[in-house]
Amino acid sequence: MLSLIKKNRHKSIQKFYFRKTIKESGMLEGIGLHSGEKVKMMFHPAEDGFGIRFYNNRAKEKKSYVAASVENVIDTSLAVTIGDGNFFIQTIEHLMYAIYILGITDLIIEIQGATEIPIMDGSAKPFIEFFQTCEFHEFSTEIKPLKITKPVMVTDGDRYIVGLPAETSRISYSINFSHPLLENLEVDFPYDEEFLTKHISRARTFGFMKEVEYLRAKGLAQGGSTENVLVFTNEGTLNEPRFTHEALYHKILDMLGDLSLVGRPIQGHLLGSKGGHALDIAFAKKLLREFGQKEKLLEDMSAM
């Protein structure tokens, strides 16, 4: 477990959350990390309670969409892929991070050209910047955060994610890989939208040179480059990091993007180490089992 939980003078402020969508449609283009194919994304406003849904050429298909929900996750091997049998979309975590951090709850995302979200610059920053140019519509419907009321944990060897009860949300994370630039790195901070949008969002996908070579040999990572992936060599990096702890910050970015599939803000202290998409999704499912189902039961009973 993390040995340090640093005290931070910045006090996290609890706030009310209301459902939110964009007021007008917009578009982003890029290439898929694994396919290398050009992808166009059209973002459209949605009604209160609609949720986040991905459509495959919505205007041409009678019904071909999948909701951004942890129940629809079908693969976590290289990225997070969601699908419902008729349509799937992969590498959604960076986009979902931006949607989650900015509090967007209802959105139509139309995908044209491929079945993966474009890698852009390898981070969530381009998605954050796109949504920051949008005008939002906030509904009057309040969202109750999923509140962690007792310790909960998932593990995989030396990897773990822990959730602890906390009145104000917080994140503590560490990585320790056998590389001179990735040993014993850790960070602890209160959940703060400004820090998450300005700093964590800029951290790019990272990998090791041998992994990149292996993926290329398998016909994957065709859209990857030193512009959108931080590549680690045996002793250093092939390209320049944006900042010292870029790899550590990207682990947090991926975790929050994956946990967004819970569908609600999460209130509690999240502690993670080394993580990964499979562990993130296992933790998201456990959160819903431990805390979401009880709340739904209480809501159903009060409606009787």
C-alpha positions in Angstrom: 0.0 0.0 0.0 1.1 3.6 -0.5 3.3 4.6 2.4 2.7 8.3 1.9 -0.5 10.1 1.9 0.8 13.6 1.7 -1.1 16.4 3.4 -2.1 19.0 0.9 -3.1 22.6 1.8 -5.5 22.7 -1.1 -9.0 21.9 0.3 -11.2 20.0 -2.1 -14.7 21.4 -2.2 -17.8 19.2 -2.6 -20.2 20.4 -5.2 -23.6 19.4 -6.6 -23.6 17.7 -10.0 -26.3 18.2 -12.6 -26.7 16.4 -15.9 -25.1 18.3 -18.8 -24.9 18.2 -22.6 -23.5 20.4 -25.4 -25.8 23.0 -27.0 -24.6 22.5 -30.6 -23.0 19.8 -32.7 -19.2 19.7 -33.4 -16.6 17.6 -35.1 -13.1 16.2 -34.5 -10.9 14.1 -36.8 -7.8 12.0 -36.3 -6.3 8.6 -36.9 -6.8 5.3 -34.9 -3.9 4.2 -32.9 -4.0 0.6 -33.9 -5.7 0.7 -37.4 -4.0 3.8 -38.6 -7.3 4.7 -40.3 -8.8 8.2 -40.5 -11.7 8.6 -38.0 -14.3 11.4 -37.9 -16.3 12.0 -34.7 -19.5 14.0 -34.7 -20.7 15.2 -31.3 -24.4 16.0 -30.9 -26.5 17.3 -28.0 -28.6 14.7 -26.2 -31.7 14.8 -23.9 -31.7 14.7 -20.2 -31.0 11.1 -19.1 -29.8 9.9 -22.5 -26.3 9.0 -21.3 -23.2 8.8 -23.5 -23.8 6.7 -26.6 -21.5 5.9 -29.5 -23.2 5.5 -32.9 -21.8 3.9 -36.1 -22.8 6.3 -38.9 -26.0 7.0 -37.1 -27.7 8.7 -40.0 -27.3 5.6 -42.2 -28.0 2.8 -39.7 -31.4 1.9 -38.3 -30.0 1.0 -34.9 -26.3 0.7 -34.4 -25.1 2.1 -31.2 -23.5 1.2 -27.9 -23.8 3.0 -24.5 -20.7 4.0 -22.6 -21.3 1.6 -19.6 -19.1 -0.8 -17.7 -21.6 -3.5 -18.5 -20.8 -3.1 -22.2 -17.0 -3.6 -21.9 -16.0 -6.5 -24.1 -12.2 -6.2 -24.1 -9.4 -4.6 -22.1 -6.3 -6.1 -23.7 -4.8 -3.1 -25.4 -7.4 -0.5 -24.6 -11.0 -0.4 -23.4 -13.5 -1.7 -26.0 -17.2 -1.5 -25.6 -19.8 -3.3 -27.7 -23.3 -4.8 -27.8 -23.1 -7.5 -30.4 -23.9 -5.2 -33.4 -21.3 -2.5 -33.0 -18.1 -2.0 -31.0 -15.8 0.9 -30.5 -12.3 0.7 -28.9 -9.7 3.0 -27.3 -12.4 5.1 -25.6 -10.6 5.9 -22.4 -9.0 9.3 -23.3 -12.2 10.7 -24.7 -14.2 9.3 -21.7 -11.7 11.0 -19.4 -12.5 14.4 -20.9 -16.2 13.7 -20.8 -16.0 12.6 -17.2 -13.8 15.5 -15.9 -15.9 18.1 -17.6 -19.1 16.6 -16.2 -20.8 15.8 -19.5 -23.5 13.2 -18.9 -25.6 13.1 -22.1 -24.0 13.0 -25.5 -24.4 11.5 -29.0 -21.0 10.5 -30.5 -21.2 9.5 -34.1 -18.1 7.5 -35.4 -17.3 7.5 -39.1 -14.4 5.7 -40.8 -13.2 3.1 -38.2 -14.2 1.4 -35.0 -11.8 3.2 -32.7 -11.5 6.7 -31.2 -8.6 8.6 -32.8 -5.4 8.7 -30.8 -5.0 12.5 -31.4 -1.8 13.5 -29.6 -1.9 10.5 -27.3 -3.5 12.3 -24.4 -6.9 13.7 -23.4 -5.9 17.3 -24.0 -7.3 17.6 -27.6 -10.7 16.3 -26.3 -10.6 18.7 -23.3 -9.8 21.6 -25.6 -12.6 20.7 -28.0 -15.3 20.5 -25.3 -14.0 23.8 -23.7 -14.9 25.5 -27.0 -18.5 24.2 -26.7 -21.4 25.9 -25.0 -23.0 23.6 -22.4 -26.6 23.1 -21.4 -27.1 22.0 -17.8 -30.3 20.2 -16.9 -32.1 20.6 -13.6 -31.6 16.9 -12.8 -29.1 16.3 -10.1 -26.7 13.3 -10.1 -25.9 11.6 -6.9 -22.2 10.6 -6.7 -21.5 7.0 -6.1 -20.2 7.2 -2.5 -17.6 4.8 -1.2 -18.8 4.0 2.3 -16.3 1.2 3.2 -12.9 0.1 2.0 -13.0 -1.8 -1.3 -10.1 -3.2 -3.3 -9.1 -5.2 -6.4 -5.6 -6.6 -6.9 -3.5 -8.4 -9.6 -0.1 -9.4 -8.2 1.6 -6.2 -7.2 -1.0 -4.0 -8.9 -4.0 -2.7 -7.0 -6.7 -0.1 -6.8 -8.3 0.7 -3.5 -11.3 2.9 -2.6 -11.6 4.4 0.8 -14.4 6.5 2.3 -13.7 10.2 2.2 -15.8 13.4 2.6 -13.8 15.0 -0.2 -12.5 13.0 -3.1 -8.7 12.4 -3.5 -6.3 10.4 -5.7 -3.1 8.7 -4.7 -1.1 6.8 -7.3 2.2 5.1 -7.7 4.2 3.2 -10.3 7.5 1.2 -10.0 8.8 -0.4 -13.1 12.3 -1.7 -13.8 13.4 1.4 -15.7 15.6 4.2 -14.4 12.9 6.8 -15.2 10.0 4.8 -13.8 11.1 3.7 -10.4 9.2 4.6 -7.2 7.1 7.4 -8.6 4.1 8.5 -6.6 1.6 11.4 -6.4 -1.2 12.4 -4.0 -3.7 15.3 -4.7 -7.3 16.3 -4.0 -9.7 15.8 -6.8 -9.6 19.1 -8.6 -11.0 19.8 -12.0 -8.4 22.5 -12.8 -5.5 20.2 -12.1 -7.1 17.3 -13.9 -7.8 19.4 -17.0 -4.6 21.4 -17.2 -2.0 18.8 -16.1 -3.2 15.2 -15.9 -5.0 15.5 -19.3 -1.7 16.3 -21.1 0.0 13.0 -20.2 0.4 10.8 -23.3 0.2 7.1 -23.8 3.5 5.5 -23.1 5.1 2.2 -23.9 8.5 0.4 -24.2 10.4 0.1 -27.5 10.1 -3.8 -27.5 6.3 -3.5 -27.0 6.0 -1.1 -29.9 8.1 -3.4 -32.2 5.9 -6.4 -31.1 2.6 -4.6 -31.9 3.9 -3.4 -35.2 4.8 -6.9 -36.2 1.3 -8.0 -35.3 -0.2 -5.3 -37.6 -1.2 -3.1 -34.7 -0.1 0.4 -33.5 -0.2 1.6 -37.1 -1.2 5.1 -36.0 1.4 5.3 -33.3 4.3 7.7 -33.6 6.7 9.7 -31.4 4.1 12.5 -31.7 1.4 10.6 -29.8 3.3 7.9 -27.8 6.0 8.4 -25.2 8.5 5.6 -26.0 10.9 4.3 -23.4 14.2 2.7 -24.5 16.4 0.6 -22.2 17.9 3.6 -20.4 15.8 6.7 -21.4 13.2 7.8 -23.9 13.1 7.8 -27.6 11.2 11.2 -27.6 11.1 14.0 -25.1 8.6 13.7 -22.2 6.3 16.6 -21.7 7.1 16.6 -18.0 8.9 14.4 -15.5 6.0 12.3 -14.3 4.2 11.9 -17.7 3.9 8.1 -17.4 2.6 8.3 -13.9 0.0 10.9 -14.8 -1.1 8.9 -17.8 -1.9 5.9 -15.6 -4.3 8.2 -13.6 -5.8 9.5 -16.8 -6.5 6.0 -18.0 -7.9 5.0 -14.6 -10.4 7.9 -14.5 -11.4 7.4 -18.1 -12.1 3.8 -17.4 -14.0 4.5 -14.1 -16.2 7.0 -15.9 -18.1 4.0 -17.2 -19.6 3.7 -13.8 -21.8 6.6 -15.1 -21.6 8.8 -12.0 -19.1 10.9 -10.1 -17.2 8.8 -7.5 -16.8 10.2 -4.0 -14.0 8.7 -2.1 -10.2 8.4 -1.9 -8.8 6.3 -4.8 -5.4 4.7 -4.3 -3.8 2.9 -7.2 -0.5 1.3 -8.1 0.6 0.3 -11.6 -3.0 -0.4 -12.6 -4.1 -1.2 -16.1 -7.4 -1.3 -18.0 -8.4 -4.8 -16.8 -7.9 -3.8 -13.2 -9.7 -0.5 -13.7 -12.8 -2.2 -15.1 -12.7 -4.8 -12.4 -12.7 -2.0 -9.8 -15.5 -0.2 -11.6 -17.7 -3.3 -11.6 -16.9 -3.8 -7.9 -17.9 -0.3 -7.1 -21.3 -0.8 -8.7 -21.8 -4.2 -6.9 -20.8 -2.8 -3.5 -22.4 0.6 -3.6 -24.6 1.1 -6.7 -27.0 -1.8 -6.3 -27.8 -0.9 -2.7 -28.7 2.7 -3.7 -30.8 1.4 -6.6 -32.7 -0.9 -4.2 -33.4 2.0 -1.8 -34.6 4.2 -4.7 -36.9 1.4 -5.9 -38.3 0.9 -2.4 -39.0 4.7 -2.0 -40.9 4.7 -5.3 -43.3 2.0 -4.0 
